[in-house]
Amino acid sequence: MKYFFYFILLLALGAGCKPRAAKGTAIQNKLIERMDVYLHKTLQPGVTFKIKDVIYYPERLKNNYICNFHVDMHYKNKDTTGIVAATISNDFSNVVRTQ
């Protein structure tokens, strides 16, 4: 009986320590934050931008999010609004720009 109690205790601790999947606006905020970091690293110096919103859907087979970001970019006396498409991994560590 003593071992059964320890087994149940370890099982409960293991289930309680499992990281929870992000949902809703938390995913949107993480995707925007990750793309912001990526754009800061890859764009030319002097380009400023603001990410307005993101449209995304999860791709279950490859564990990715397919994303379209609406971005306002400013460079010297020019400005533009456009879409930046990217694929971001589920753990938000890998960004691959597709457009």
MOPAC internal coordinates of N, CA, C and O (Angstrom, degrees):
PM7 1SCF
backbone

  N    0.0000 0     0.00 0     0.00 0    0    0    0
  C    1.4539 1     0.00 0     0.00 0    1    0    0
  C    1.5379 1   109.97 1     0.00 0    2    1    0
  O    1.2310 1   121.32 1   144.21 1    3    2    1
  N    1.3285 1   115.08 1   -35.79 1    3    2    1
  C    1.4555 1   119.64 1  -179.16 1    5    3    2
  C    1.5328 1   110.18 1   -63.71 1    6    5    3
  O    1.2310 1   119.55 1   138.38 1    7    6    5
  N    1.3225 1   118.46 1   -41.62 1    7    6    5
  C    1.4624 1   121.84 1  -179.96 1    9    7    6
  C    1.5250 1   111.64 1   -68.68 1   10    9    7
  O    1.2310 1   120.79 1   145.15 1   11   10    9
  N    1.3102 1   116.10 1   -34.85 1   11   10    9
  C    1.4550 1   120.10 1   177.65 1   13   11   10
  C    1.5324 1   110.23 1   -63.41 1   14   13   11
  O    1.2310 1   119.99 1   138.79 1   15   14   13
  N    1.3100 1   117.63 1   -41.21 1   15   14   13
  C    1.4688 1   122.19 1   177.98 1   17   15   14
  C    1.5343 1   110.66 1   -62.23 1   18   17   15
  O    1.2310 1   120.05 1   136.11 1   19   18   17
  N    1.3291 1   117.51 1   -43.89 1   19   18   17
  C    1.4720 1   121.12 1   178.30 1   21   19   18
  C    1.5332 1   111.58 1   -64.94 1   22   21   19
  O    1.2310 1   120.80 1   141.77 1   23   22   21
  N    1.3098 1   116.07 1   -38.23 1   23   22   21
  C    1.4585 1   120.23 1   177.82 1   25   23   22
  C    1.5376 1   111.04 1   -62.85 1   26   25   23
  O    1.2310 1   120.47 1   134.30 1   27   26   25
  N    1.3169 1   116.71 1   -45.70 1   27   26   25
  C    1.4731 1   121.20 1   178.61 1   29   27   26
  C    1.5300 1   109.66 1   -64.36 1   30   29   27
  O    1.2310 1   119.35 1   140.20 1   31   30   29
  N    1.3054 1   118.85 1   -39.80 1   31   30   29
  C    1.4624 1   122.83 1   179.08 1   33   31   30
  C    1.5316 1   110.39 1   -63.53 1   34   33   31
  O    1.2310 1   119.91 1   134.14 1   35   34   33
  N    1.3206 1   117.77 1   -45.86 1   35   34   33
  C    1.4620 1   120.99 1   177.94 1   37   35   34
  C    1.5293 1   111.90 1   -64.95 1   38   37   35
  O    1.2310 1   120.35 1   141.35 1   39   38   37
  N    1.2969 1   116.94 1   -38.65 1   39   38   37
  C    1.4568 1   121.21 1   177.47 1   41   39   38
  C    1.5330 1   110.81 1   -63.82 1   42   41   39
  O    1.2310 1   119.91 1   137.76 1   43   42   41
  N    1.3009 1   117.77 1   -42.24 1   43   42   41
  C    1.4688 1   121.98 1   178.50 1   45   43   42
  C    1.5270 1   110.97 1   -66.18 1   46   45   43
  O    1.2310 1   119.99 1   139.57 1   47   46   45
  N    1.3261 1   117.62 1   -40.43 1   47   46   45
  C    1.4636 1   120.82 1   177.46 1   49   47   46
  C    1.5283 1   111.05 1   -65.16 1   50   49   47
  O    1.2310 1   120.77 1   139.22 1   51   50   49
  N    1.3235 1   116.14 1   -40.78 1   51   50   49
  C    1.4614 1   119.88 1   178.84 1   53   51   50
  C    1.5216 1   112.21 1   -64.72 1   54   53   51
  O    1.2310 1   120.25 1   140.22 1   55   54   53
  N    1.2981 1   117.12 1   -39.78 1   55   54   53
  C    1.4708 1   120.52 1   179.27 1   57   55   54
  C    1.5268 1   110.96 1   -72.16 1   58   57   55
  O    1.2310 1   120.21 1   146.94 1   59   58   57
  N    1.2978 1   117.20 1   -33.06 1   59   58   57
  C    1.4588 1   120.65 1  -179.44 1   61   59   58
  C    1.5194 1   113.32 1   -75.41 1   62   61   59
  O    1.2310 1   119.88 1   155.76 1   63   62   61
  N    1.3132 1   117.83 1   -24.24 1   63   62   61
  C    1.4614 1   121.84 1  -178.11 1   65   63   62
  C    1.5262 1   112.99 1   -90.88 1   66   65   63
  O    1.2310 1   119.81 1   176.30 1   67   66   65
  N    1.3093 1   117.98 1    -3.70 1   67   66   65
  C    1.4570 1   121.16 1  -179.34 1   69   67   66
  C    1.5288 1   109.79 1   -68.65 1   70   69   67
  O    1.2310 1   119.94 1   -49.71 1   71   70   69
  N    1.3443 1   117.72 1   130.29 1   71   70   69
  C    1.4718 1   118.76 1   179.08 1   73   71   70
  C    1.5246 1   110.82 1   -66.66 1   74   73   71
  O    1.2310 1   121.10 1   -39.51 1   75   74   73
  N    1.3082 1   115.49 1   140.49 1   75   74   73
  C    1.4557 1   120.48 1  -178.55 1   77   75   74
  C    1.5186 1   110.15 1   -89.37 1   78   77   75
  O    1.2310 1   121.13 1   -33.77 1   79   78   77
  N    1.2971 1   115.45 1   146.23 1   79   78   77
  C    1.4546 1   121.02 1   178.30 1   81   79   78
  C    1.5241 1   109.53 1   -73.38 1   82   81   79
  O    1.2310 1   121.19 1   -41.62 1   83   82   81
  N    1.3250 1   115.33 1   138.38 1   83   82   81
  C    1.4587 1   120.22 1   178.22 1   85   83   82
  C    1.5256 1   109.48 1   -72.81 1   86   85   83
  O    1.2310 1   120.94 1   -29.58 1   87   86   85
  N    1.3342 1   115.81 1   150.42 1   87   86   85
  C    1.4612 1   120.08 1  -178.85 1   89   87   86
  C    1.5176 1   110.16 1  -136.78 1   90   89   87
  O    1.2310 1   121.14 1   -25.19 1   91   90   89
  N    1.3266 1   115.43 1   154.81 1   91   90   89
  C    1.4536 1   122.93 1   170.00 1   93   91   90
  C    1.5066 1   115.13 1    58.81 1   94   93   91
  O    1.2310 1   121.15 1    54.33 1   95   94   93
  N    1.3251 1   115.41 1  -125.67 1   95   94   93
  C    1.4618 1   120.55 1  -175.67 1   97   95   94
  C    1.5216 1   112.05 1   -68.41 1   98   97   95
  O    1.2310 1   119.82 1   156.74 1   99   98   97
  N    1.3243 1   117.94 1   -23.26 1   99   98   97
  C    1.4646 1   120.04 1   177.21 1  101   99   98
  C    1.5298 1   110.33 1   -64.11 1  102  101   99
  O    1.2310 1   120.37 1   139.89 1  103  102  101
  N    1.3261 1   116.90 1   -40.11 1  103  102  101
  C    1.4646 1   120.36 1   177.34 1  105  103  102
  C    1.5184 1   109.85 1   -66.14 1  106  105  103
  O    1.2310 1   119.98 1   135.01 1  107  106  105
  N    1.3280 1   117.64 1   -44.99 1  107  106  105
  C    1.4608 1   120.98 1   179.07 1  109  107  106
  C    1.5184 1   110.88 1   -58.57 1  110  109  107
  O    1.2310 1   120.09 1   135.17 1  111  110  109
  N    1.3153 1   117.43 1   -44.83 1  111  110  109
  C    1.4652 1   120.68 1  -179.73 1  113  111  110
  C    1.5275 1   111.26 1   -64.19 1  114  113  111
  O    1.2310 1   119.95 1   139.28 1  115  114  113
  N    1.3236 1   117.69 1   -40.72 1  115  114  113
  C    1.4706 1   120.61 1   178.54 1  117  115  114
  C    1.5276 1   111.05 1   -65.74 1  118  117  115
  O    1.2310 1   120.30 1   138.53 1  119  118  117
  N    1.3459 1   117.03 1   -41.47 1  119  118  117
  C    1.4620 1   120.44 1   179.28 1  121  119  118
  C    1.5180 1   110.93 1   -64.06 1  122  121  119
  O    1.2310 1   120.19 1   136.42 1  123  122  121
  N    1.3313 1   117.24 1   -43.58 1  123  122  121
  C    1.4681 1   121.30 1   178.71 1  125  123  122
  C    1.5214 1   110.31 1   -64.47 1  126  125  123
  O    1.2310 1   120.38 1   137.04 1  127  126  125
  N    1.3229 1   116.87 1   -42.96 1  127  126  125
  C    1.4694 1   120.96 1   179.25 1  129  127  126
  C    1.5248 1   111.03 1   -62.16 1  130  129  127
  O    1.2310 1   120.26 1   136.88 1  131  130  129
  N    1.3186 1   117.11 1   -43.12 1  131  130  129
  C    1.4614 1   120.95 1  -178.86 1  133  131  130
  C    1.5283 1   111.43 1   -67.73 1  134  133  131
  O    1.2310 1   120.17 1   139.67 1  135  134  133
  N    1.3399 1   117.29 1   -40.33 1  135  134  133
  C    1.4603 1   120.16 1   178.13 1  137  135  134
  C    1.5168 1   110.65 1   -68.22 1  138  137  135
  O    1.2310 1   119.77 1   145.21 1  139  138  137
  N    1.3179 1   118.04 1   -34.79 1  139  138  137
  C    1.4680 1   121.95 1   176.62 1  141  139  138
  C    1.5204 1   110.12 1   -59.79 1  142  141  139
  O    1.2310 1   120.10 1   133.91 1  143  142  141
  N    1.3200 1   117.41 1   -46.09 1  143  142  141
  C    1.4630 1   121.87 1   178.42 1  145  143  142
  C    1.5273 1   110.20 1   -63.13 1  146  145  143
  O    1.2310 1   120.44 1   136.64 1  147  146  145
  N    1.3209 1   116.76 1   -43.36 1  147  146  145
  C    1.4642 1   121.11 1  -179.38 1  149  147  146
  C    1.5289 1   111.11 1   -62.93 1  150  149  147
  O    1.2310 1   120.05 1   134.94 1  151  150  149
  N    1.3295 1   117.51 1   -45.06 1  151  150  149
  C    1.4630 1   120.44 1  -179.19 1  153  151  150
  C    1.5275 1   111.65 1   -66.70 1  154  153  151
  O    1.2310 1   120.04 1   143.26 1  155  154  153
  N    1.3296 1   117.52 1   -36.74 1  155  154  153
  C    1.4609 1   119.99 1   176.76 1  157  155  154
  C    1.5282 1   111.35 1   -61.05 1  158  157  155
  O    1.2310 1   120.54 1   145.10 1  159  158  157
  N    1.3270 1   116.57 1   -34.90 1  159  158  157
  C    1.4652 1   120.36 1  -179.23 1  161  159  158
  C    1.5227 1   112.49 1   -77.70 1  162  161  159
  O    1.2310 1   119.47 1   147.50 1  163  162  161
  N    1.3378 1   118.62 1   -32.50 1  163  162  161
  C    1.4592 1   120.48 1  -169.36 1  165  163  162
  C    1.5230 1   115.40 1  -102.94 1  166  165  163
  O    1.2310 1   118.98 1   158.30 1  167  166  165
  N    1.3245 1   119.54 1   -21.70 1  167  166  165
  C    1.4618 1   120.17 1  -177.96 1  169  167  166
  C    1.5221 1   111.03 1   -78.65 1  170  169  167
  O    1.2310 1   121.36 1   -20.64 1  171  170  169
  N    1.3270 1   115.00 1   159.36 1  171  170  169
  C    1.4570 1   120.96 1   179.25 1  173  171  170
  C    1.5240 1   110.38 1   -65.52 1  174  173  171
  O    1.2310 1   119.99 1   -27.58 1  175  174  173
  N    1.3318 1   117.62 1   152.42 1  175  174  173
  C    1.4628 1   120.27 1   175.85 1  177  175  174
  C    1.5307 1   110.03 1   -62.90 1  178  177  175
  O    1.2310 1   120.48 1   -39.54 1  179  178  177
  N    1.3042 1   116.69 1   140.46 1  179  178  177
  C    1.4609 1   121.68 1   179.41 1  181  179  178
  C    1.5142 1   113.59 1    97.26 1  182  181  179
  O    1.2310 1   119.88 1   167.75 1  183  182  181
  N    1.3075 1   117.84 1   -12.25 1  183  182  181
  C    1.4632 1   121.39 1   178.08 1  185  183  182
  C    1.5214 1   108.03 1   -86.24 1  186  185  183
  O    1.2310 1   120.96 1   -54.56 1  187  186  185
  N    1.3245 1   115.76 1   125.44 1  187  186  185
  C    1.4639 1   120.31 1   174.29 1  189  187  186
  C    1.5234 1   107.76 1  -110.44 1  190  189  187
  O    1.2310 1   120.66 1   -29.77 1  191  190  189
  N    1.2967 1   116.34 1   150.23 1  191  190  189
  C    1.4584 1   120.37 1  -177.65 1  193  191  190
  C    1.5091 1   110.18 1  -149.69 1  194  193  191
  O    1.2310 1   121.61 1   -18.81 1  195  194  193
  N    1.3204 1   114.53 1   161.19 1  195  194  193
  C    1.4570 1   121.80 1   174.64 1  197  195  194
  C    1.5181 1   107.16 1  -140.17 1  198  197  195
  O    1.2310 1   120.65 1   -55.21 1  199  198  197
  N    1.3114 1   116.37 1   124.79 1  199  198  197
  C    1.4594 1   121.64 1   177.91 1  201  199  198
  C    1.5238 1   107.41 1   -85.65 1  202  201  199
  O    1.2310 1   120.85 1   -61.60 1  203  202  201
  N    1.3351 1   115.98 1   118.40 1  203  202  201
  C    1.4602 1   121.11 1  -176.24 1  205  203  202
  C    1.5214 1   112.22 1   -81.63 1  206  205  203
  O    1.2310 1   120.37 1   130.10 1  207  206  205
  N    1.3212 1   116.89 1   -49.90 1  207  206  205
  C    1.4584 1   120.40 1   179.19 1  209  207  206
  C    1.5228 1   109.66 1  -161.28 1  210  209  207
  O    1.2310 1   121.43 1    -4.06 1  211  210  209
  N    1.3270 1   114.87 1   175.94 1  211  210  209
  C    1.4561 1   120.97 1  -178.91 1  213  211  210
  C    1.5287 1   108.84 1  -137.65 1  214  213  211
  O    1.2310 1   121.59 1   -38.93 1  215  214  213
  N    1.3190 1   114.55 1   141.07 1  215  214  213
  C    1.4596 1   122.23 1   170.54 1  217  215  214
  C    1.5220 1   105.23 1  -115.83 1  218  217  215
  O    1.2310 1   120.22 1   -52.25 1  219  218  217
  N    1.3133 1   117.19 1   127.75 1  219  218  217
  C    1.4603 1   120.19 1  -174.96 1  221  219  218
  C    1.5210 1   110.57 1  -144.46 1  222  221  219
  O    1.2310 1   121.50 1   -20.02 1  223  222  221
  N    1.3336 1   114.73 1   159.98 1  223  222  221
  C    1.4533 1   120.48 1   167.50 1  225  223  222
  C    1.5196 1   108.36 1  -146.42 1  226  225  223
  O    1.2310 1   120.36 1   -35.32 1  227  226  225
  N    1.3263 1   116.91 1   144.68 1  227  226  225
  C    1.4643 1   119.72 1  -179.32 1  229  227  226
  C    1.5306 1   111.01 1   -79.17 1  230  229  227
  O    1.2310 1   121.10 1   -41.82 1  231  230  229
  N    1.3017 1   115.51 1   138.18 1  231  230  229
  C    1.4570 1   122.07 1   174.37 1  233  231  230
  C    1.5274 1   106.23 1  -105.20 1  234  233  231
  O    1.2310 1   120.55 1   -77.05 1  235  234  233
  N    1.3054 1   116.56 1   102.95 1  235  234  233
  C    1.4627 1   122.45 1  -170.76 1  237  235  234
  C    1.5307 1   113.49 1   -66.11 1  238  237  235
  O    1.2310 1   119.75 1   142.32 1  239  238  237
  N    1.3342 1   118.08 1   -37.68 1  239  238  237
  C    1.4647 1   120.07 1  -175.26 1  241  239  238
  C    1.5188 1   113.02 1   -67.04 1  242  241  239
  O    1.2310 1   120.07 1   143.51 1  243  242  241
  N    1.3286 1   117.46 1   -36.49 1  243  242  241
  C    1.4650 1   120.94 1  -177.61 1  245  243  242
  C    1.5199 1   112.97 1  -104.55 1  246  245  243
  O    1.2310 1   119.98 1  -176.33 1  247  246  245
  N    1.3261 1   117.65 1     3.67 1  247  246  245
  C    1.4639 1   123.04 1  -179.49 1  249  247  246
  C    1.5238 1   111.98 1    54.22 1  250  249  247
  O    1.2310 1   120.65 1  -127.63 1  251  250  249
  N    1.3292 1   116.37 1    52.37 1  251  250  249
  C    1.4610 1   123.21 1  -179.78 1  253  251  250
  C    1.5168 1   110.26 1  -131.97 1  254  253  251
  O    1.2310 1   121.71 1   -15.53 1  255  254  253
  N    1.3255 1   114.33 1   164.47 1  255  254  253
  C    1.4541 1   121.70 1   166.92 1  257  255  254
  C    1.5235 1   107.43 1  -112.21 1  258  257  255
  O    1.2310 1   120.25 1   -51.38 1  259  258  257
  N    1.3206 1   117.12 1   128.62 1  259  258  257
  C    1.4523 1   122.63 1   173.93 1  261  259  258
  C    1.5287 1   105.51 1   -92.24 1  262  261  259
  O    1.2310 1   120.01 1   -58.95 1  263  262  261
  N    1.3350 1   117.59 1   121.05 1  263  262  261
  C    1.4609 1   121.67 1  -170.06 1  265  263  262
  C    1.5252 1   112.16 1  -126.41 1  266  265  263
  O    1.2310 1   120.95 1   -34.03 1  267  266  265
  N    1.3281 1   115.79 1   145.97 1  267  266  265
  C    1.4620 1   123.81 1   168.68 1  269  267  266
  C    1.5257 1   107.02 1  -125.30 1  270  269  267
  O    1.2310 1   120.48 1   -62.99 1  271  270  269
  N    1.3188 1   116.70 1   117.01 1  271  270  269
  C    1.4532 1   122.65 1  -179.26 1  273  271  270
  C    1.5269 1   109.36 1  -103.11 1  274  273  271
  O    1.2310 1   119.77 1   -46.84 1  275  274  273
  N    1.3200 1   118.05 1   133.16 1  275  274  273
  C    1.4614 1   122.06 1   172.07 1  277  275  274
  C    1.5291 1   106.96 1   -91.64 1  278  277  275
  O    1.2310 1   121.12 1   -59.36 1  279  278  277
  N    1.3440 1   115.46 1   120.64 1  279  278  277
  C    1.4590 1   120.75 1  -170.52 1  281  279  278
  C    1.5228 1   110.02 1  -128.24 1  282  281  279
  O    1.2310 1   120.54 1   -44.88 1  283  282  281
  N    1.3441 1   116.57 1   135.12 1  283  282  281
  C    1.4630 1   123.06 1   169.39 1  285  283  282
  C    1.5200 1   107.21 1   -98.24 1  286  285  283
  O    1.2310 1   120.21 1   -56.19 1  287  286  285
  N    1.3387 1   117.20 1   123.81 1  287  286  285
  C    1.4616 1   121.65 1   179.60 1  289  287  286
  C    1.5188 1   109.76 1  -119.04 1  290  289  287
  O    1.2310 1   121.28 1   -38.12 1  291  290  289
  N    1.3315 1   115.15 1   141.88 1  291  290  289
  C    1.4633 1   122.41 1   178.18 1  293  291  290
  C    1.5166 1   108.49 1  -129.82 1  294  293  291
  O    1.2310 1   121.00 1   -48.17 1  295  294  293
  N    1.3340 1   115.70 1   131.83 1  295  294  293
  C    1.4555 1   121.36 1   177.69 1  297  295  294
  C    1.5234 1   107.83 1  -142.52 1  298  297  295
  O    1.2310 1   120.78 1   -64.52 1  299  298  297
  N    1.3180 1   116.12 1   115.48 1  299  298  297
  C    1.4661 1   123.36 1  -176.29 1  301  299  298
  C    1.5218 1   109.42 1    52.77 1  302  301  299
  O    1.2310 1   119.34 1    64.51 1  303  302  301
  N    1.3269 1   118.86 1  -115.49 1  303  302  301
  C    1.4672 1   121.19 1  -178.26 1  305  303  302
  C    1.5188 1   112.53 1  -100.20 1  306  305  303
  O    1.2310 1   119.92 1  -167.42 1  307  306  305
  N    1.3159 1   117.75 1    12.58 1  307  306  305
  C    1.4569 1   122.02 1  -177.10 1  309  307  306
  C    1.5246 1   109.80 1  -113.91 1  310  309  307
  O    1.2310 1   121.40 1   -32.59 1  311  310  309
  N    1.3158 1   114.93 1   147.41 1  311  310  309
  C    1.4589 1   119.27 1   173.38 1  313  311  310
  C    1.5198 1   108.75 1  -143.98 1  314  313  311
  O    1.2310 1   121.43 1   -25.65 1  315  314  313
  N    1.3124 1   114.88 1   154.35 1  315  314  313
  C    1.4506 1   120.71 1  -178.57 1  317  315  314
  C    1.5197 1   109.56 1  -153.11 1  318  317  315
  O    1.2310 1   121.39 1   -25.08 1  319  318  317
  N    1.3003 1   114.94 1   154.92 1  319  318  317
  C    1.4557 1   122.21 1   172.97 1  321  319  318
  C    1.5138 1   106.94 1  -118.37 1  322  321  319
  O    1.2310 1   120.31 1   -47.85 1  323  322  321
  N    1.3053 1   117.02 1   132.15 1  323  322  321
  C    1.4511 1   119.54 1  -177.83 1  325  323  322
  C    1.5050 1   112.30 1  -153.88 1  326  325  323
  O    1.2310 1   121.91 1     4.74 1  327  326  325
  N    1.3079 1   113.95 1  -175.26 1  327  326  325
  C    1.4591 1   121.81 1   179.71 1  329  327  326
  C    1.5207 1   108.45 1  -114.62 1  330  329  327
  O    1.2310 1   120.92 1   -48.35 1  331  330  329
  N    1.3160 1   115.85 1   131.65 1  331  330  329
  C    1.4595 1   122.44 1   173.84 1  333  331  330
  C    1.5238 1   106.03 1  -112.53 1  334  333  331
  O    1.2310 1   120.70 1   -60.50 1  335  334  333
  N    1.3245 1   116.26 1   119.50 1  335  334  333
  C    1.4638 1   121.64 1   179.46 1  337  335  334
  C    1.5225 1   108.90 1   -99.69 1  338  337  335
  O    1.2310 1   121.07 1   -39.76 1  339  338  337
  N    1.3201 1   115.57 1   140.24 1  339  338  337
  C    1.4583 1   120.20 1  -179.16 1  341  339  338
  C    1.5212 1   110.40 1  -154.55 1  342  341  339
  O    1.2310 1   121.57 1   -18.70 1  343  342  341
  N    1.3126 1   114.61 1   161.30 1  343  342  341
  C    1.4533 1   122.67 1   172.36 1  345  343  342
  C    1.5186 1   107.15 1  -115.85 1  346  345  343
  O    1.2310 1   120.71 1   -54.45 1  347  346  345
  N    1.3302 1   116.24 1   125.55 1  347  346  345
  C    1.4635 1   121.83 1  -177.79 1  349  347  346
  C    1.5227 1   108.38 1  -121.76 1  350  349  347
  O    1.2310 1   120.64 1   -46.64 1  351  350  349
  N    1.3235 1   116.38 1   133.36 1  351  350  349
  C    1.4644 1   120.44 1  -178.63 1  353  351  350
  C    1.5252 1   110.77 1   -67.60 1  354  353  351
  O    1.2310 1   120.94 1   -19.85 1  355  354  353
  N    1.3271 1   115.81 1   160.15 1  355  354  353
  C    1.4673 1   121.13 1  -177.40 1  357  355  354
  C    1.5221 1   113.09 1   -61.87 1  358  357  355
  O    1.2310 1   119.87 1   151.01 1  359  358  357
  N    1.3203 1   117.86 1   -28.99 1  359  358  357
  C    1.4624 1   120.13 1   178.91 1  361  359  358
  C    1.5243 1   111.78 1   -91.53 1  362  361  359
  O    1.2310 1   120.18 1  -171.88 1  363  362  361
  N    1.3369 1   117.25 1     8.12 1  363  362  361
  C    1.4661 1   125.21 1   175.23 1  365  363  362
  C    1.5390 1   113.28 1    61.94 1  366  365  363
  O    1.2310 1   120.31 1  -156.54 1  367  366  365
  N    1.3199 1   117.02 1    23.46 1  367  366  365
  C    1.4686 1   118.99 1  -178.02 1  369  367  366
  C    1.5261 1   112.84 1   -97.05 1  370  369  367
  O    1.2310 1   119.90 1   157.63 1  371  370  369
  N    1.3267 1   117.79 1   -22.37 1  371  370  369
  C    1.4585 1   120.83 1  -174.06 1  373  371  370
  C    1.5305 1   109.60 1  -123.76 1  374  373  371
  O    1.2310 1   120.80 1   -52.82 1  375  374  373
  N    1.3450 1   116.07 1   127.18 1  375  374  373
  C    1.4689 1   122.60 1   177.82 1  377  375  374
  C    1.5193 1   108.27 1  -120.45 1  378  377  375
  O    1.2310 1   120.66 1   -51.89 1  379  378  377
  N    1.3237 1   116.34 1   128.11 1  379  378  377
  C    1.4512 1   122.41 1   175.53 1  381  379  378
  C    1.5214 1   107.12 1  -124.38 1  382  381  379
  O    1.2310 1   121.09 1   -65.82 1  383  382  381
  N    1.3209 1   115.53 1   114.18 1  383  382  381
  C    1.4608 1   120.54 1  -178.98 1  385  383  382
  C    1.5254 1   108.80 1   -79.79 1  386  385  383
  O    1.2310 1   120.72 1   -50.76 1  387  386  385
  N    1.3426 1   116.23 1   129.24 1  387  386  385
  C    1.4630 1   120.44 1  -177.49 1  389  387  386
  C    1.5263 1   112.15 1  -106.98 1  390  389  387
  O    1.2310 1   119.80 1   164.94 1  391  390  389
  N    1.3104 1   117.98 1   -15.06 1  391  390  389
  C    1.4687 1   121.39 1   178.34 1  393  391  390
  C    1.5038 1   109.04 1  -152.01 1  394  393  391
  O    1.2310 1   120.10 1   180.00 1  395  394  393

